Amino acid sequence: MMILVRYLDGTYDMVMNYHLDELIKNKRIMGFERSNRWVTIGLDPVRGSGGIYSGQDRRLGTENEPLPLFS
């Protein structure tokens, strides 16, 4: 899936969703578009910047439940 991002220089680009974590981590973008709104890095919550979650990670499969083929 492609995601619209805005770089620090104000330019926009479409990137594959799996590049988003790296762009955020390396502070290369100002923000990105979610399905329902625009996200500003440093202002809005983004991947990996949330609090501590001690519950089960539902993205991981169990022994009896195969991982989905597509996400």
N, CA, C and O atoms as CSV, one atom per row, in Angstrom:
chain,resi,resn,atom,element,x,y,z
A,1,MET,N,N,0.842,-1.175,0.000
A,1,MET,CA,C,0.000,0.000,0.000
A,1,MET,C,C,0.891,1.243,0.000
A,1,MET,O,O,1.916,1.279,0.680
A,2,MET,N,N,0.506,2.227,-0.743
A,2,MET,CA,C,1.255,3.471,-0.843
A,2,MET,C,C,0.706,4.492,0.155
A,2,MET,O,O,-0.501,4.566,0.387
A,3,ILE,N,N,1.610,5.274,0.738
A,3,ILE,CA,C,1.243,6.288,1.722
A,3,ILE,C,C,1.835,7.623,1.281
A,3,ILE,O,O,2.996,7.695,0.878
A,4,LEU,N,N,1.033,8.669,1.359
A,4,LEU,CA,C,1.496,10.014,1.042
A,4,LEU,C,C,2.279,10.556,2.236
A,4,LEU,O,O,1.770,10.578,3.356
A,5,VAL,N,N,3.526,10.996,1.995
A,5,VAL,CA,C,4.355,11.576,3.048
A,5,VAL,C,C,4.800,12.972,2.644
A,5,VAL,O,O,4.844,13.315,1.463
A,6,ARG,N,N,5.129,13.771,3.659
A,6,ARG,CA,C,5.675,15.108,3.413
A,6,ARG,C,C,7.063,15.154,4.033
A,6,ARG,O,O,7.226,14.956,5.237
A,7,TYR,N,N,8.057,15.416,3.198
A,7,TYR,CA,C,9.435,15.489,3.655
A,7,TYR,C,C,9.708,16.819,4.355
A,7,TYR,O,O,8.892,17.738,4.294
A,8,LEU,N,N,10.851,16.913,5.014
A,8,LEU,CA,C,11.221,18.110,5.763
A,8,LEU,C,C,11.336,19.351,4.888
A,8,LEU,O,O,11.140,20.471,5.360
A,9,ASP,N,N,11.655,19.149,3.607
A,9,ASP,CA,C,11.787,20.297,2.700
A,9,ASP,C,C,10.450,20.745,2.120
A,9,ASP,O,O,10.404,21.650,1.287
A,10,GLY,N,N,9.350,20.104,2.565
A,10,GLY,CA,C,8.026,20.502,2.117
A,10,GLY,C,C,7.514,19.757,0.898
A,10,GLY,O,O,6.369,19.961,0.496
A,11,THR,N,N,8.328,18.904,0.302
A,11,THR,CA,C,7.882,18.139,-0.859
A,11,THR,C,C,7.090,16.911,-0.418
A,11,THR,O,O,7.247,16.419,0.700
A,12,TYR,N,N,6.254,16.437,-1.301
A,12,TYR,CA,C,5.411,15.273,-1.036
A,12,TYR,C,C,5.842,14.118,-1.926
A,12,TYR,O,O,6.406,14.315,-3.002
A,13,ASP,N,N,5.561,12.899,-1.450
A,13,ASP,CA,C,5.889,11.718,-2.223
A,13,ASP,C,C,4.989,10.577,-1.750
A,13,ASP,O,O,4.459,10.602,-0.640
A,14,MET,N,N,4.831,9.588,-2.608
A,14,MET,CA,C,4.131,8.366,-2.252
A,14,MET,C,C,5.190,7.304,-1.989
A,14,MET,O,O,6.066,7.080,-2.824
A,15,VAL,N,N,5.114,6.643,-0.823
A,15,VAL,CA,C,6.073,5.602,-0.476
A,15,VAL,C,C,5.319,4.342,-0.078
A,15,VAL,O,O,4.154,4.403,0.314
A,16,MET,N,N,5.984,3.210,-0.179
A,16,MET,CA,C,5.389,1.962,0.267
A,16,MET,C,C,5.269,1.987,1.787
A,16,MET,O,O,6.134,2.532,2.473
A,17,ASN,N,N,4.202,1.402,2.309
A,17,ASN,CA,C,3.942,1.463,3.742
A,17,ASN,C,C,5.078,0.881,4.584
A,17,ASN,O,O,5.276,1.310,5.721
A,18,TYR,N,N,5.821,-0.080,4.053
A,18,TYR,CA,C,6.893,-0.673,4.845
A,18,TYR,C,C,8.101,0.252,4.984
A,18,TYR,O,O,9.010,-0.053,5.756
A,19,HIS,N,N,8.138,1.367,4.263
A,19,HIS,CA,C,9.209,2.354,4.413
A,19,HIS,C,C,8.881,3.392,5.483
A,19,HIS,O,O,9.763,4.141,5.903
A,20,LEU,N,N,7.644,3.449,5.923
A,20,LEU,CA,C,7.210,4.505,6.834
A,20,LEU,C,C,7.968,4.486,8.156
A,20,LEU,O,O,8.403,5.541,8.617
A,21,ASP,N,N,8.141,3.319,8.783
A,21,ASP,CA,C,8.862,3.241,10.059
A,21,ASP,C,C,10.267,3.816,9.943
A,21,ASP,O,O,10.715,4.554,10.820
A,22,GLU,N,N,10.956,3.479,8.868
A,22,GLU,CA,C,12.325,3.964,8.671
A,22,GLU,C,C,12.345,5.483,8.490
A,22,GLU,O,O,13.213,6.159,9.043
A,23,LEU,N,N,11.406,6.020,7.730
A,23,LEU,CA,C,11.347,7.465,7.513
A,23,LEU,C,C,11.073,8.202,8.817
A,23,LEU,O,O,11.654,9.258,9.067
A,24,ILE,N,N,10.195,7.653,9.646
A,24,ILE,CA,C,9.886,8.262,10.945
A,24,ILE,C,C,11.099,8.174,11.857
A,24,ILE,O,O,11.499,9.167,12.463
A,25,LYS,N,N,11.686,6.983,11.955
A,25,LYS,CA,C,12.839,6.748,12.831
A,25,LYS,C,C,14.004,7.661,12.491
A,25,LYS,O,O,14.659,8.194,13.387
A,26,ASN,N,N,14.267,7.844,11.208
A,26,ASN,CA,C,15.389,8.676,10.761
A,26,ASN,C,C,15.028,10.147,10.635
A,26,ASN,O,O,15.829,10.945,10.147
A,27,LYS,N,N,13.819,10.514,11.076
A,27,LYS,CA,C,13.357,11.917,11.079
A,27,LYS,C,C,13.496,12.566,9.712
A,27,LYS,O,O,13.997,13.683,9.587
A,28,ARG,N,N,13.044,11.845,8.685
A,28,ARG,CA,C,13.136,12.351,7.315
A,28,ARG,C,C,11.838,12.966,6.825
A,28,ARG,O,O,11.821,13.615,5.779
A,29,ILE,N,N,10.726,12.768,7.577
A,29,ILE,CA,C,9.435,13.306,7.139
A,29,ILE,C,C,8.801,14.155,8.237
A,29,ILE,O,O,9.044,13.961,9.428
A,30,MET,N,N,7.978,15.105,7.788
A,30,MET,CA,C,7.213,15.951,8.705
A,30,MET,C,C,5.901,15.290,9.098
A,30,MET,O,O,5.388,15.497,10.197
A,31,GLY,N,N,5.366,14.485,8.174
A,31,GLY,CA,C,4.090,13.855,8.438
A,31,GLY,C,C,3.701,12.920,7.321
A,31,GLY,O,O,4.408,12.771,6.325
A,32,PHE,N,N,2.545,12.286,7.514
A,32,PHE,CA,C,2.024,11.363,6.517
A,32,PHE,C,C,0.512,11.318,6.628
A,32,PHE,O,O,-0.069,11.730,7.632
A,33,GLU,N,N,-0.111,10.810,5.576
A,33,GLU,CA,C,-1.569,10.764,5.525
A,33,GLU,C,C,-2.072,9.387,5.947
A,33,GLU,O,O,-1.680,8.366,5.384
A,34,ARG,N,N,-2.949,9.382,6.951
A,34,ARG,CA,C,-3.655,8.161,7.327
A,34,ARG,C,C,-4.951,8.151,6.548
A,34,ARG,O,O,-5.287,9.115,5.861
A,35,SER,N,N,-5.674,7.053,6.661
A,35,SER,CA,C,-6.920,6.952,5.904
A,35,SER,C,C,-7.932,8.012,6.319
A,35,SER,O,O,-8.764,8.427,5.512
A,36,ASN,N,N,-7.867,8.454,7.577
A,36,ASN,CA,C,-8.880,9.396,8.042
A,36,ASN,C,C,-8.373,10.810,8.302
A,36,ASN,O,O,-9.175,11.723,8.500
A,37,ARG,N,N,-7.017,11.012,8.304
A,37,ARG,CA,C,-6.512,12.366,8.574
A,37,ARG,C,C,-5.008,12.440,8.344
A,37,ARG,O,O,-4.344,11.424,8.137
A,38,TRP,N,N,-4.484,13.663,8.385
A,38,TRP,CA,C,-3.059,13.904,8.256
A,38,TRP,C,C,-2.407,13.773,9.629
A,38,TRP,O,O,-2.978,14.225,10.622
A,39,VAL,N,N,-1.220,13.163,9.706
A,39,VAL,CA,C,-0.485,12.967,10.953
A,39,VAL,C,C,0.773,13.817,10.906
A,39,VAL,O,O,1.531,13.752,9.938
A,40,THR,N,N,1.003,14.614,11.947
A,40,THR,CA,C,2.207,15.430,12.053
A,40,THR,C,C,3.160,14.765,13.037
A,40,THR,O,O,2.805,14.536,14.194
A,41,ILE,N,N,4.378,14.453,12.575
A,41,ILE,CA,C,5.377,13.814,13.416
A,41,ILE,C,C,5.756,14.777,14.543
A,41,ILE,O,O,6.000,15.959,14.299
A,42,GLY,N,N,5.804,14.271,15.765
A,42,GLY,CA,C,6.138,15.095,16.923
A,42,GLY,C,C,4.921,15.705,17.584
A,42,GLY,O,O,5.012,16.203,18.706
A,43,LEU,N,N,3.791,15.674,16.912
A,43,LEU,CA,C,2.557,16.230,17.466
A,43,LEU,C,C,1.520,15.137,17.685
A,43,LEU,O,O,0.885,15.081,18.738
A,44,ASP,N,N,1.351,14.282,16.707
A,44,ASP,CA,C,0.372,13.199,16.774
A,44,ASP,C,C,1.068,11.879,17.120
A,44,ASP,O,O,2.247,11.700,16.816
A,45,PRO,N,N,0.338,10.957,17.755
A,45,PRO,CA,C,0.940,9.646,18.027
A,45,PRO,C,C,1.203,8.884,16.739
A,45,PRO,O,O,0.371,8.871,15.832
A,46,VAL,N,N,2.362,8.252,16.667
A,46,VAL,CA,C,2.734,7.453,15.501
A,46,VAL,C,C,3.281,6.114,15.964
A,46,VAL,O,O,3.466,5.885,17.159
A,47,ARG,N,N,3.536,5.239,15.015
A,47,ARG,CA,C,4.056,3.913,15.312
A,47,ARG,C,C,5.288,3.983,16.211
A,47,ARG,O,O,6.186,4.799,16.003
A,48,GLY,N,N,5.305,3.116,17.202
A,48,GLY,CA,C,6.480,3.001,18.049
A,48,GLY,C,C,6.662,4.111,19.051
A,48,GLY,O,O,7.610,4.072,19.834
A,49,SER,N,N,5.785,5.108,19.058
A,49,SER,CA,C,5.969,6.203,20.006
A,49,SER,C,C,4.895,6.207,21.088
A,49,SER,O,O,4.781,7.158,21.861
A,50,GLY,N,N,4.118,5.143,21.132
A,50,GLY,CA,C,3.060,5.069,22.126
A,50,GLY,C,C,3.590,4.660,23.477
A,50,GLY,O,O,4.799,4.553,23.682
A,51,GLY,N,N,2.687,4.436,24.384
A,51,GLY,CA,C,3.066,4.027,25.727
A,51,GLY,C,C,3.425,2.551,25.765
A,51,GLY,O,O,3.606,1.907,24.732
A,52,ILE,N,N,3.520,2.040,26.967
A,52,ILE,CA,C,3.865,0.636,27.153
A,52,ILE,C,C,2.588,-0.186,27.096
A,52,ILE,O,O,1.626,0.099,27.808
A,53,TYR,N,N,2.582,-1.195,26.257
A,53,TYR,CA,C,1.430,-2.081,26.113
A,53,TYR,C,C,1.841,-3.461,26.568
A,53,TYR,O,O,2.770,-4.049,26.014
A,54,SER,N,N,1.149,-3.993,27.588
A,54,SER,CA,C,1.541,-5.291,28.124
A,54,SER,C,C,0.584,-6.403,27.713
A,54,SER,O,O,0.722,-7.538,28.168
A,55,GLY,N,N,-0.370,-6.092,26.869
A,55,GLY,CA,C,-1.327,-7.100,26.427
A,55,GLY,C,C,-0.767,-7.961,25.306
A,55,GLY,O,O,0.367,-7.777,24.863
A,56,GLN,N,N,-1.580,-8.898,24.862
A,56,GLN,CA,C,-1.182,-9.791,23.777
A,56,GLN,C,C,-1.078,-9.010,22.474
A,56,GLN,O,O,-1.939,-8.185,22.168
A,57,ASP,N,N,-0.030,-9.270,21.714
A,57,ASP,CA,C,0.134,-8.636,20.409
A,57,ASP,C,C,-0.713,-9.410,19.413
A,57,ASP,O,O,-0.355,-10.520,19.019
A,58,ARG,N,N,-1.823,-8.837,19.010
A,58,ARG,CA,C,-2.763,-9.529,18.132
A,58,ARG,C,C,-2.235,-9.684,16.719
A,58,ARG,O,O,-2.792,-10.450,15.932
A,59,ARG,N,N,-1.162,-8.965,16.382
A,59,ARG,CA,C,-0.591,-9.101,15.042
A,59,ARG,C,C,0.180,-10.402,14.891
A,59,ARG,O,O,0.425,-10.857,13.773
A,60,LEU,N,N,0.562,-11.002,16.015
A,60,LEU,CA,C,1.290,-12.263,15.963
A,60,LEU,C,C,0.303,-13.410,16.006
A,60,LEU,O,O,-0.668,-13.361,16.760
A,61,GLY,N,N,0.531,-14.428,15.222
A,61,GLY,CA,C,-0.329,-15.602,15.227
A,61,GLY,C,C,-0.023,-16.496,16.416
A,61,GLY,O,O,0.990,-16.316,17.093
A,62,THR,N,N,-0.885,-17.447,16.665
A,62,THR,CA,C,-0.640,-18.451,17.688
A,62,THR,C,C,-0.331,-19.754,16.982
A,62,THR,O,O,-0.358,-19.824,15.754
A,63,GLU,N,N,-0.038,-20.780,17.751
A,63,GLU,CA,C,0.261,-22.071,17.140
A,63,GLU,C,C,-0.904,-22.578,16.314
A,63,GLU,O,O,-0.701,-23.212,15.279
A,64,ASN,N,N,-2.115,-22.308,16.755
A,64,ASN,CA,C,-3.302,-22.794,16.079
A,64,ASN,C,C,-3.860,-21.820,15.053
A,64,ASN,O,O,-4.785,-22.149,14.310
A,65,GLU,N,N,-3.301,-20.641,15.020
A,65,GLU,CA,C,-3.817,-19.592,14.120
A,65,GLU,C,C,-2.711,-19.157,13.173
A,65,GLU,O,O,-1.726,-18.568,13.617
A,66,PRO,N,N,-2.844,-19.428,11.888
A,66,PRO,CA,C,-1.793,-19.020,10.945
A,66,PRO,C,C,-1.768,-17.502,10.769
A,66,PRO,O,O,-2.789,-16.835,10.935
A,67,LEU,N,N,-0.620,-16.974,10.439
A,67,LEU,CA,C,-0.502,-15.554,10.140
A,67,LEU,C,C,-1.238,-15.240,8.851
A,67,LEU,O,O,-1.256,-16.070,7.942
A,68,PRO,N,N,-1.846,-14.064,8.744
A,68,PRO,CA,C,-2.520,-13.713,7.498
A,68,PRO,C,C,-1.520,-13.551,6.357
A,68,PRO,O,O,-0.373,-13.164,6.581
A,69,LEU,N,N,-1.948,-13.843,5.156
A,69,LEU,CA,C,-1.077,-13.710,3.991
A,69,LEU,C,C,-0.871,-12.260,3.605
A,69,LEU,O,O,0.197,-11.886,3.120
A,70,PHE,N,N,-1.890,-11.441,3.819
A,70,PHE,CA,C,-1.833,-10.027,3.443
A,70,PHE,C,C,-2.183,-9.188,4.649
A,70,PHE,O,O,-2.993,-9.590,5.484
A,71,SER,N,N,-1.567,-8.012,4.740
A,71,SER,CA,C,-1.907,-7.118,5.850
A,71,SER,C,C,-2.405,-5.809,5.316
A,71,SER,O,O,-2.745,-4.916,6.092
